[in-house]
């Protein structure tokens, strides 16, 4: 289980009350002491010229919650919210128990696709699908030529600590050199040593086995010059000296006349005085009284006998079970760790050869056994690939129309092209399927055509790119528009002209107050002078005369409003004169209605009163104290009436069926343009699918 931690400058951090350089994203289950350690490892410094080195490093931290291998990628990240220089530190922490089975740390630092270069999102907790995945590692450095100035990290078979002098932008090359060197080591030793692509002033050089040194970045300490051997074998234990043997020769008699006593006399130890214990008080010599064998002793003997028989029976059962089990096991002893690692590496090599050969169908059964073995070792990706290949071979047309999910590890990328490394010879269904990101497949909803050409018909086999999808959609649109393209040019011109005229009317600011009258009167949009249905066609039955429209509008107000002010005699007389004047111009009718509204006694009412709002809107729309402006208002009223008459005349030049073909063509073109935009953004999706090229509907069974 890996842990992620992202640290940069933000206006608001993940922890409440924090801002500036702080944590903006991390896993939910990360231990607190590991959070503090990763925050302390997020410091960064530019060099003396203001250039920003790329930091790629591996460190080992022993904390209260356990031992972690920390991979860090620290780099410059533009400016922050306060327009100051910013950097981003992205950390991956692996517990010690998860290290077996991982590639070497330099490969993850170079090739994992999950590293973040910047953070533009709000602070959040990372989701499970964003966790580290071995399938997200792709090597882009396999053919990179390295400088010949980098010395080896080993000499005469012994690893040495080294400090490499590098130039700016050579940090990746140094780590690539370390990656290749680590690959030459046994698998169990690739995670034992720490390194960094560039030493920072806040680093301690003795914390790293190998480190890069940038001359333009001043350091407050001296760099080590001696290359210290790494992993030196422990010294053999020195055998303890044997105790001196006791002399066997007879002890010499001391000469009383000699001034110094013999050596044996010097080494003589004084013994403790012997105390004689009377026989009656010595417990070893006392005789115990003879015990009487009664009921209690008899019961105890029976219980001991039963317990002994039970122990013998259990031992016999265990013996027979172990003997039977040992006969069934091919390996009576547990394999050592080295044997397990070699077996796992051998299975990895078998699977790699199967993948490099293009997953041939002839080797599918052998690969299936290898995938099951790796799945028991905790690697599910090969088994997911085998499951997809089995489902692809056994797929029916219904399943192909519904779509088959593709494991992300199976997708190969080259520039903007994504492909499946499968041969149509081994997997014939690929000739009928298209490879798509799942977000694109969810938007694949086009009306069915009588022809067999579908939006995905021109897609290449087992390959995807935004350009290929765009070309396939263009071919589909070209065929789907064949009926519309066969219409007479006059009809197509009339349809285009109609919608152009309608758009010009709606975009003219001089007409806007007149077209907004229904909103002020509390009427629906269908009551506007230029009233259209959802397809943009004029609603039949609306008056063509603008003067008549204004008379009907004020009449609806009188008939629908319960306001008693409209019942006044002066207003009713003015309204009668308006209805009788049937030959007046729109400007004259508008002025008469304004005079009639002026007869209403509304000065004492609130500005939010409906009648006051109507009278104010009418005055603003149709009257002006300047004579020239008033003349322009009258001209605009006549121009709007003439525009509606021309719009109705253009509408009469095409039929309803011709309009339906035009609208369907427009809908398909708009949907195709939207799908092309989605295709460019969905290229980095982690969810892929193979789906029938004849599909025109979104399958309900999409993952």
Secondary structure as GFF3:
##gff-version 3
##sequence-region A 1 703
A	DSSP	beta_strand	2	10	.	.	.	ID=ss1
A	DSSP	beta_strand	20	26	.	.	.	ID=ss2
A	DSSP	alpha_helix	32	40	.	.	.	ID=ss3
A	DSSP	beta_strand	55	63	.	.	.	ID=ss4
A	DSSP	beta_strand	66	79	.	.	.	ID=ss5
A	DSSP	beta_strand	85	95	.	.	.	ID=ss6
A	DSSP	three_ten_helix	96	98	.	.	.	ID=ss7
A	DSSP	alpha_helix	105	111	.	.	.	ID=ss8
A	DSSP	beta_strand	124	125	.	.	.	ID=ss9
A	DSSP	three_ten_helix	128	130	.	.	.	ID=ss10
A	DSSP	three_ten_helix	134	136	.	.	.	ID=ss11
A	DSSP	beta_strand	154	155	.	.	.	ID=ss12
A	DSSP	beta_strand	158	160	.	.	.	ID=ss13
A	DSSP	beta_strand	162	166	.	.	.	ID=ss14
A	DSSP	alpha_helix	171	183	.	.	.	ID=ss15
A	DSSP	three_ten_helix	187	189	.	.	.	ID=ss16
A	DSSP	beta_strand	195	196	.	.	.	ID=ss17
A	DSSP	three_ten_helix	205	207	.	.	.	ID=ss18
A	DSSP	beta_strand	210	214	.	.	.	ID=ss19
A	DSSP	beta_strand	229	230	.	.	.	ID=ss20
A	DSSP	alpha_helix	263	267	.	.	.	ID=ss21
A	DSSP	three_ten_helix	279	281	.	.	.	ID=ss22
A	DSSP	alpha_helix	295	328	.	.	.	ID=ss23
A	DSSP	alpha_helix	337	356	.	.	.	ID=ss24
A	DSSP	three_ten_helix	361	363	.	.	.	ID=ss25
A	DSSP	alpha_helix	364	376	.	.	.	ID=ss26
A	DSSP	alpha_helix	381	393	.	.	.	ID=ss27
A	DSSP	alpha_helix	397	402	.	.	.	ID=ss28
A	DSSP	beta_strand	404	406	.	.	.	ID=ss29
A	DSSP	three_ten_helix	408	410	.	.	.	ID=ss30
A	DSSP	beta_strand	411	414	.	.	.	ID=ss31
A	DSSP	beta_strand	417	420	.	.	.	ID=ss32
A	DSSP	three_ten_helix	428	432	.	.	.	ID=ss33
A	DSSP	beta_strand	433	437	.	.	.	ID=ss34
A	DSSP	alpha_helix	438	442	.	.	.	ID=ss35
A	DSSP	beta_strand	463	464	.	.	.	ID=ss36
A	DSSP	alpha_helix	466	480	.	.	.	ID=ss37
A	DSSP	alpha_helix	482	485	.	.	.	ID=ss38
A	DSSP	alpha_helix	489	507	.	.	.	ID=ss39
A	DSSP	alpha_helix	509	515	.	.	.	ID=ss40
A	DSSP	alpha_helix	517	521	.	.	.	ID=ss41
A	DSSP	three_ten_helix	525	527	.	.	.	ID=ss42
A	DSSP	alpha_helix	546	560	.	.	.	ID=ss43
A	DSSP	three_ten_helix	564	567	.	.	.	ID=ss44
A	DSSP	alpha_helix	569	580	.	.	.	ID=ss45
A	DSSP	alpha_helix	586	598	.	.	.	ID=ss46
A	DSSP	alpha_helix	610	622	.	.	.	ID=ss47
A	DSSP	alpha_helix	627	651	.	.	.	ID=ss48
A	DSSP	alpha_helix	656	681	.	.	.	ID=ss49
A	DSSP	three_ten_helix	682	684	.	.	.	ID=ss50
A	DSSP	beta_strand	688	692	.	.	.	ID=ss51
###
